[in-house]
């Protein structure tokens, strides 16, 4: 990746609403040149989309937890992600190396909601779980080191 493209990616990673004009000022390119580069970065899949970053606490979802999953029957088909795909409280599902097969990032409003969600995960996916509740988040969503 060229240095200019890297700079554009870092600027958009910090603020996806940065205008082409502002990107041009920061990189020394014309607005049209920046527009072309951004379009190429999107076409190559380097930039996969833009979205609003929501505050979960303001939405009433103050509990963030990581749920590690391990199948009851290790010989059963590995379909945990498919079995859990329709549960909206699960924000992310990571396939991992180690004792567990998957780690789920979940958000809920109350401890009771977490308890209900864990029961649902265990039932739907036929897994055992180990849960870690996040107490604070000093930082997250940092851009990749380029």
C-alpha positions in Angstrom: 0.0 0.0 0.0 1.3 3.4 -0.9 2.0 5.9 1.9 -0.7 8.3 0.6 -3.3 5.5 0.7 -2.1 4.5 4.1 -2.6 8.1 5.3 -6.1 8.2 3.8 -7.0 4.9 5.5 -5.8 6.1 8.8 -7.7 9.4 8.5 -10.9 7.6 7.5 -10.4 5.1 10.3 -10.3 7.9 12.8 -13.3 9.7 11.3 -15.2 8.0 8.5 -17.1 11.2 7.8 -14.0 13.2 6.8 -14.7 15.0 3.6 -12.7 14.5 0.4 -11.7 18.1 0.7 -10.3 17.6 4.2 -8.6 14.4 3.1 -7.0 16.3 0.2 -5.7 19.1 2.5 -4.2 16.5 4.9 -2.5 14.5 2.1 -1.6 17.3 -0.3 -3.9 15.8 -3.1 -6.7 17.4 -5.0 -10.3 16.5 -4.0 -10.8 14.5 -7.2 -7.6 12.6 -6.7 -8.6 11.7 -3.1 -12.0 10.6 -4.3 -10.4 8.3 -6.9 -8.1 6.8 -4.3 -10.9 6.2 -1.8 -13.0 4.6 -4.5 -10.1 2.2 -5.4 -9.5 1.4 -1.7 -13.2 0.5 -1.5 -13.1 -1.6 -4.6 -10.0 -3.5 -3.3 -11.9 -4.2 -0.1 -9.4 -2.2 2.1 -12.3 0.0 3.1 -15.3 -2.3 3.7 -17.9 0.2 4.8 -18.8 3.2 7.0 -21.0 3.2 10.1 -22.1 5.2 13.1 -20.4 4.2 16.3 -23.1 3.9 18.9 -22.7 4.2 22.7 -24.0 1.0 24.2 -24.5 2.5 27.6 -26.7 5.3 26.2 -28.7 2.5 24.6 -29.2 0.7 27.9 -26.7 -2.0 27.2 -24.2 -1.5 30.0 -23.0 -5.0 30.4 -20.3 -6.2 28.0 -19.1 -9.8 28.3 -16.9 -12.3 26.5 -18.4 -15.8 26.4 -16.0 -18.7 25.6 -17.8 -21.7 24.1 -16.8 -25.4 23.9 -19.0 -28.1 22.5 -20.4 -30.8 24.8 -19.6 -33.3 22.1 -16.3 -32.6 20.4 -17.2 -35.0 17.6 -20.4 -33.1 16.7 -20.4 -30.8 13.6 -18.7 -27.5 14.2 -21.8 -25.3 13.5 -21.8 -23.0 16.6 -21.7 -19.7 14.6 -24.7 -20.8 12.5 -26.7 -21.9 15.5 -26.1 -18.5 17.2 -26.3 -16.2 14.2 -29.8 -14.9 14.9 -29.2 -13.9 18.5 -28.9 -10.1 18.4 -27.1 -9.7 21.8 -24.1 -11.4 20.2 -22.0 -8.7 18.6 -19.1 -10.8 17.4 -18.1 -14.4 17.2 -14.4 -15.3 17.0 -13.0 -18.8 16.2 -10.0 -19.2 18.4 -7.2 -21.6 19.1 -7.0 -22.9 22.7 -9.3 -24.8 25.0 -12.5 -23.2 23.7 -13.6 -23.1 20.1 -15.3 -19.7 20.0 -15.3 -16.5 21.9 -18.5 -14.4 21.7 -18.7 -10.7 22.5 -22.1 -10.0 23.9 -23.9 -6.9 25.3 -27.0 -6.9 27.5 -28.8 -4.5 29.9 -28.8 -6.4 33.2 -27.2 -9.4 34.9 -30.5 -11.2 34.6 -30.4 -10.6 30.8 -26.9 -12.1 30.7 -28.0 -15.2 32.6 -30.9 -15.7 30.2 -28.6 -15.2 27.2 -26.1 -17.7 28.5 -28.8 -20.3 28.9 -30.0 -19.6 25.4 -26.4 -19.9 24.0 -25.9 -23.2 25.9 -29.2 -24.6 24.6 -29.0 -23.4 21.0 -25.4 -24.4 20.4 -25.0 -27.4 22.8 -21.9 -25.9 24.4 -20.4 -25.2 27.7 -19.6 -21.6 28.5 -17.1 -19.6 30.5 -18.0 -15.9 30.9 -15.8 -12.9 31.6 -17.6 -9.6 32.3 -15.8 -6.4 31.3 -15.5 -3.8 34.1 -14.1 -1.0 32.0 -12.8 -0.3 28.5 -9.7 1.9 28.5 -9.6 1.7 24.7 -11.1 -0.2 21.8 -11.5 0.0 18.0 -8.0 1.2 17.6 -6.9 1.4 14.0 -4.5 -1.3 12.8 -0.8 -0.5 13.0 0.1 0.5 9.5 
